[in-house]
Amino acid sequence: MSKRKGDVAVLKFMKRGWEPEALINWLALAGWGQVLEPAKLEYLNKHRLMRSWKDDQGTLDHARSIQSLVRVAFPSSQQTNSEYIAKVIHALQGRVTVLKDVPSLAPYFFLEPDYSTAEAQVMRESMSKDDYREHWPFSIASLELN
């Protein structure tokens, strides 16, 4: 994109997960004399993704496009179907800059919690039995995404 130091091909940006429309807008800004700032590309890409997620089909299309990436990242997960991933995308709106980041932003949606860790034990012991009984079913119901 430039003869100066740090030259990067547009295709490399696309392989990293940047949306083509965001790249075009970013490059158009350069045509208007703007400096190509990575932060501006991040803004444009996030904005493009969030606009496409306003309709369920757009979210589902994006979920399908990263389904294999999620399956590779979480091979033992039972939650790698595109409908589930679409719901995860909805939950992460505002945090996703590049679609390929979904698995790293939210591994807790795809992995079973490990209740044997010291942190889990401390949390469990900090709750009274009544609080635990009252809130646990509600927590399960609110997290159920299927």
N, C-alpha and C positions, 0 to 999 in steps of 0.2 A: 504494500500500500504506500510505501515511501522509499525513497532512495537513501534516506537517512538511517542512522543507527536504530535497530529494533524493528526492521522491516518484517512484516508478517503478512502472509497471504490470507485473503478473505476465507478461503476454504478451511484454513486451520481454525479460524474462529467458529465456523459452522460445525466442524468436527468436535469442538469443545462444547457445543450445545447452544450456541447463540442463535436466536431466531433470525431467519433470513430478512424478515421485514425490519427488525431492529437494526441489523447491519446496514441495510439500505438507507434507513433514516439517519444513522450515524455518519455514514459516508456522505450523504446529502448535506449534512451540516458542515462537513469539511469543504464542500463545494461553495458554501456561502461564507467561507473564510474562518469558520470556527476551528479551534484546535481539537484534534481527536483525543478527547479525554476518556480513559476507560470508565470513569464514574458515570459519564453520560451514556455510554453503551449499556452499563448495568441498569440505569434508570429506564432507558428505552426498552430493554429486553424484559424487565420486570413488568413494565406497563403493558407491553404487548401480550405477555402471558396472562396477566390478570384480566385483560379485555376478552381474551379468548375463553376464559373460564367462566364468563358470565352466562354462557349457555352450556347445558349439560353435555351436548355433543362435542363441543370443543374440549371440555375437560376429559371426556372419555377418549377422544382421539389422542390427546397428550398422554393419558394413562397407558394406552396401547403402545405408544411410541417408546415408552421407557419400561414396559413390562419385562422385557428380556434383561434389562439392566438390573431391575429389582430382583429377578430370579437368580441372577449371578451373585448379587450381593448377599442374598438371603436364601441359599439353596434349600434349607430345611423348613422354611416358612410355609405355612398353609395359606397365607394371606397374600398371594401374588397375582390374583386375577385382576383384570383391568377395571372391573367395577369397584373393587376395594381400593385399588390404587387411585382411582378418581376421587373417592371419598377422602383419602389421605391428602391429595392435592388440595381439595377444598379446605381441609383443616390447616394446611400450611400457607394458605394465601397470604401474601404480604411478606413472606419469608423467603420465597423461592425467587432467585435471580436467574438461574439457569436450570432448566428442567432436569438435567442429569444430576443435579444436587439433591433431589428428593430422597434417595436412599440414605445419604449421609446426614441430611437434616433431621430425619425422623426414624432412626432404626427401631425405636420403641414401638412403632406401629407394626413392625414385621417380626419382631423377636418376642418370645415369651419372657416375661419377667423372671428374674432369678431371685426367689425369695430367701435363698440361703445366704445371701451376702450380709456382711456386717451392717451395711446401711439399711437394708430391708428389715433386719432384726431390730435395729434401733427405732425405726419408724413404727414398727408393729408394737414395740414395748411402750412407745410414747403415747399410744392411743388407749383410752379406757375400753374395756370390753363392750360397754354400751355404745360408745361412739363407733367402734369397729363394726358391730352388728347393724347399727343404724345406717352407716354410710357405705359400707362395702357393697350391698346389693345395688344401691343407687349408682355407685361408681362403675360397676360392671355394666349396668343398663346404659349409662351415658357413653361408655366407650364402645359398645357393641355397634359395629359399623356394617354388619351384613344385613 
